[in-house]
Amino acid sequence: MQRGGMMAHLTDADLRRMAAAGFGPLGEDEGLALFDAAVAGDDPVVAARLDPA
């Protein structure tokens, strides 16, 4: 996964910390699709990839 956009400033330590908390990166296409789905709905949402394991 390329680091660009909102992830450009994150260090390896930041990414490890996020992964340890269960948050994974979203690709550009996936993020845009989730954004489109979020703005089309009426409920508040958080677009994130979660791994609760």
Stockholm file with secondary structure:
# STOCKHOLM 1.0

chainA/1-53         MQRGGMMAHLTDADLRRMAAAGFGPLGEDEGLALFDAAVAGDDPVVAARLDPA
#=GR chainA/1-53 SS CCCCGGGTTCCHHHHHHHHHTTEECCCHHHHHHHHHHHHHSSSCCCCCEECCC
#=GC SS_cons        CCCCGGGTTCCHHHHHHHHHTTEECCCHHHHHHHHHHHHHSSSCCCCCEECCC
//
